[in-house]
Amino acid sequence: MSGEAMVEVVAGVIRDKTGRILLARRTEGRDLAGLWEFPGGKREPGETPEGALARELHEELGIDIDCGAPLIAVPQRYPHKRLRLDVRHVAAWRGTVKGHEGQALAWVPPHLLASYAMPSADIPVVAALLQPDRYLVTPAPDLSDATWLDALEHALANGVRRVQLRAPDSEPRRWHTLVDAAVDACRRHDVDVLVNGDIDLAREFDIGVHLRAAQLPALASRPLPADRRVAASCHTLAEIREAERIGCDFIVVGAVAGTPTHPGATPLGWAGFAALREDTALPIYAIGGLGEQELDIARAHGAQGIAAIRAFWPGTP
Ligand SMILES: Nc1nc2c([nH]c(=O)n2[C@H]2C[C@H](O)[C@@H](COP(=O)(O)OP(=O)(O)OP(=O)(O)O)O2)c(=O)[nH]1
């Protein structure tokens, strides 16, 4: 099944002066007709991604472009094909945008992108545009509470925008007090905050919940409303299917590299990660022995970004 050839597709994020992003509607008679997509198309043999994108946007929209930085490349399996959707920012463009192939066009404010029906490969692309690329998982508060909260404040000041509060085996009353203070700090920084495992605690503080894989089978549906994040840690395709079934917003998958905290586990490697990525449209953070320096390679394998304890927690080696 994974032997089937991978179709290479390149698409562009084109913005106007007000920051709206251009979507095109796939015309009737084509695969995925009626869905909205980032303009682009298939790479031809011998073409670079940049060259293919420039050609496609000239043909489809009548514009000339300067290709910008890679955003994310999403491997994705559809019923009749496998493709890798390589999405690039368009740094600059010249000309007048017009649908040269009869396709409808829409300039969409970023916060409305998710309300457009798109192919499944685009769901991680929209998440990569809108949501944080780093997901801090807190270490257990071994030292004093003040030291732990101070480290959290530093991480938030360093630009972490999404946090999972996690403290395996912490004494419940101490943990409740710490979560209270941590939620307060995250709210002050306008940072997305989830608590590991404890759905009641998430409800009490009106925050998100990050579920362990073992918790998923017992849940009939997502335990929190749509405006609260529900995430899960997954290691296998079966666990990913459970996360999809209950309606998780995103998942964490690993371990990608070896980690000192799980010395016996066989790491997935980036190829193993990408193989799982192909079979789901959920946004995925890669975890396990990774840090900020792996963000580009993570995005190149379809990850939303990196989840880590040590790499994003100030003061850990
Ligand atoms: N341009 C573009 N294509 C996308 C996106 N998301 C996504 O799944 N695709 C898929 C749809 C197509 O299968 C393929 C792009 O092929 P294409 O648009 O150049 O060619 P086509 O219509 O003849 O493709 P097809 O019907 O033969 O699959 O990538 C996206 O955001 N932009």
PDBQT file of the ligand as one rigid body, heavy atoms in Angstrom, charges set to zero:
ROOT
HETATM    1  N1  LIG A 401      -3.246  22.929  -5.654  1.00  0.00    +0.000 N 
HETATM    2  C1  LIG A 401      -3.650  22.245  -4.607  1.00  0.00    +0.000 A 
HETATM    3  N2  LIG A 401      -3.890  20.909  -4.698  1.00  0.00    +0.000 NA
HETATM    4  C2  LIG A 401      -4.289  20.273  -3.577  1.00  0.00    +0.000 A 
HETATM    5  C3  LIG A 401      -4.460  20.952  -2.339  1.00  0.00    +0.000 A 
HETATM    6  N3  LIG A 401      -4.869  20.053  -1.418  1.00  0.00    +0.000 N 
HETATM    7  C4  LIG A 401      -4.958  18.843  -2.021  1.00  0.00    +0.000 A 
HETATM    8  O1  LIG A 401      -5.300  17.785  -1.517  1.00  0.00    +0.000 OA
HETATM    9  N4  LIG A 401      -4.606  18.974  -3.363  1.00  0.00    +0.000 N 
HETATM   10  C5  LIG A 401      -4.605  17.868  -4.310  1.00  0.00    +0.000 C 
HETATM   11  C6  LIG A 401      -5.706  17.928  -5.318  1.00  0.00    +0.000 C 
HETATM   12  C7  LIG A 401      -5.129  17.226  -6.509  1.00  0.00    +0.000 C 
HETATM   13  O2  LIG A 401      -5.302  15.824  -6.325  1.00  0.00    +0.000 OA
HETATM   14  C8  LIG A 401      -3.658  17.547  -6.441  1.00  0.00    +0.000 C 
HETATM   15  C9  LIG A 401      -3.303  18.726  -7.303  1.00  0.00    +0.000 C 
HETATM   16  O3  LIG A 401      -3.418  18.349  -8.602  1.00  0.00    +0.000 OA
HETATM   17  P1  LIG A 401      -3.853  19.390  -9.755  1.00  0.00    +0.000 P 
HETATM   18  O4  LIG A 401      -4.909  20.272  -9.252  1.00  0.00    +0.000 OA
HETATM   19  O5  LIG A 401      -2.632  19.982 -10.317  1.00  0.00    +0.000 OA
HETATM   20  O6  LIG A 401      -4.330  18.472 -10.893  1.00  0.00    +0.000 OA
HETATM   21  P2  LIG A 401      -5.705  17.809 -11.188  1.00  0.00    +0.000 P 
HETATM   22  O7  LIG A 401      -6.837  18.615 -10.777  1.00  0.00    +0.000 OA
HETATM   23  O8  LIG A 401      -5.629  17.372 -12.576  1.00  0.00    +0.000 OA
HETATM   24  O9  LIG A 401      -5.558  16.589 -10.189  1.00  0.00    +0.000 OA
HETATM   25  P3  LIG A 401      -6.345  15.258 -10.231  1.00  0.00    +0.000 P 
HETATM   26  O10 LIG A 401      -7.781  15.573 -10.467  1.00  0.00    +0.000 OA
HETATM   27  O11 LIG A 401      -5.700  14.469 -11.323  1.00  0.00    +0.000 OA
HETATM   28  O12 LIG A 401      -6.036  14.705  -8.864  1.00  0.00    +0.000 OA
HETATM   29  O13 LIG A 401      -3.409  17.882  -5.068  1.00  0.00    +0.000 OA
HETATM   30  C10 LIG A 401      -4.198  22.344  -2.267  1.00  0.00    +0.000 A 
HETATM   31  O14 LIG A 401      -4.343  23.015  -1.243  1.00  0.00    +0.000 OA
HETATM   32  N5  LIG A 401      -3.803  22.938  -3.420  1.00  0.00    +0.000 N 
ENDROOT
TORSDOF 0
